[in-house]
């Protein structure tokens, strides 16, 4: 893989932004990743416009997960609901179950709510401006900028984790994250071109994912190397700096797996709001800061503790003691029966795998 040197010198300023933009887009035209939701630069140059629905769906899925993990879910969602109106008309429970495993389930609830607003109040068309997009449920500053830039070619400053890393190195910002975020965003905004802003944003994403990686960045292949202040100072691999992480608190709880004679498992639906709201789950206790005596199980039975599962959420780690019993028939009305781990959040899928 070869890249040309652009005629600018570190650090990049407003006077040298144009050559940096041109070098980055020339690199993207040759090396853009083929992604299921992306219109590549060659098609885009021929006038093919991205589908805002697919851009929105992918950006929500890509928050806190990888491209590889999001791809499978993206294909499943677009097969089941190829247009925003179809997603809006789907039962929310079906959307939540299709989302199971992606985590951050409030996003799935907001996804369904947003689809409903776009279908009912906007005739199935997403707003084209950042302000209009931010008025929709679940769309924050980053997602609004990404949709505006990628779907509508608006000159919006898109700043995800990859782009933060590129900006921190390009401008040798040594202040730790998260305090430096406003400056990184300002740098990204100053570098955003009026022409091809969507391709520019995706080029920065690809650069961070494939060249300007967290460890051992491939500076020799980077189209922005001539203007990179961190590379010039020999500190690219040290940036972005991060503030020391606080210890994540641990919570404790219990989960009960009741099986009938056919191997079906008793599942319940969690309350509609709160963590994992509206998702199918195994019955569980409250999650407390300290372990306590075993609580009463949800139904009488010959319960046995068979092990522990551990799971990490954004703000805490969870340890669940798993109890198993044969209950036949499974508890009655208002309850659901299912054995499929892929219809549940990961923490409960782990418990199901433990019972075999």
C-alpha positions, 0 to 999 in steps of 0.5 A: 500500500503506497500513499503520496506525500501531501505538500504541507508541513506540521502542524496543520493549520487553517492555511494548510487544511486544504492539502490535508483534506485532498490527501485524505480523500485521495487515500480514501478513494483508493482504500475505502472499506467496503461496508454493508451500509456504505456507498463507496467513493466511486458510486458516490462520485457517480451520484449514488446517494446513501440511504439515510435509514441505513446510515442511521441504523448503522451509526446507532449499532456501531456505538460501543460495538465493532464493525464486525459485530454490527454487520450481522445485526445490520443485515438481520434488521434490514432484511426484517425491516428494509424501510423506516416505516417497516421498523416503525410498524414492528412490535417493540418486543420484536425489535428488542429481541432482534437487538439482543446481544448488541447491548445498551438496550435503551438504544433499541427502545429509542431506535423504535421510537425514532422510527415511529417519529420519522414515519408518522411526523416526517413522512418517512424522511429523515431531517437533513440538518443536525438540529432537525436530527437531534430533535429525534428520539435517541439521536445525539450530537455525534449521530446527528453529525454523522447522518447529516454528513454521510447521508446528506453531505452536510459539512458537519464535524463527525467525531467518534473514537477513531477520529478523536485519536486521529485529531489528538495525534495530528495536533499533538494534544497531550491533555488526557481524555475526556477533558480534551474532547472539546479541542479535538472536536474543534480541530475536526470541525476546522478540518471538515471540508465543504466539498465531500464532507461525508466521504471526509468523515468516513475517510477519517473513520477508516484511517483510525480503524486501519492506519492510525490504530490505538497501538503501533500506528502505521505512520509510514502509510498515513496520508496525513503524516507530513502534517502530523505534529505527534509523528514529528515529535515521536509521540504518536503511539502515546496519544491520546492520553487518558485520565486514570480509570476509576475502579468499576463498582461490583454489584451482586444478584441471583438469577433463577433458571426453571426448566420443564420436562421438554427443556424449555426455560421460563422467561419473563419480560423486564419492566419497560424502563431502566437497564435492559428494559423491555427485554426477555430475561430469566427471573432475577433478584435486585442487584445490590452493592454487597452480597447478602443471604440468598433471597427467596426464589420466584416460585417454590422448587428444588433449587440448586446453585450451579455457578456464577456468571459475570458481566460488565456494564458501562458503570458497574460489573455484575456477579450473578449466582445462577440457580436451577430447578425442574419446574413442570409445568412452568409458571402460568399466565403472563409468562413466556417460554423460550430457550433461545439465548439469542433472544436475551441480553448477554448477561442472561444468555451467559446464565443459560449457557451455564445450565447447558 
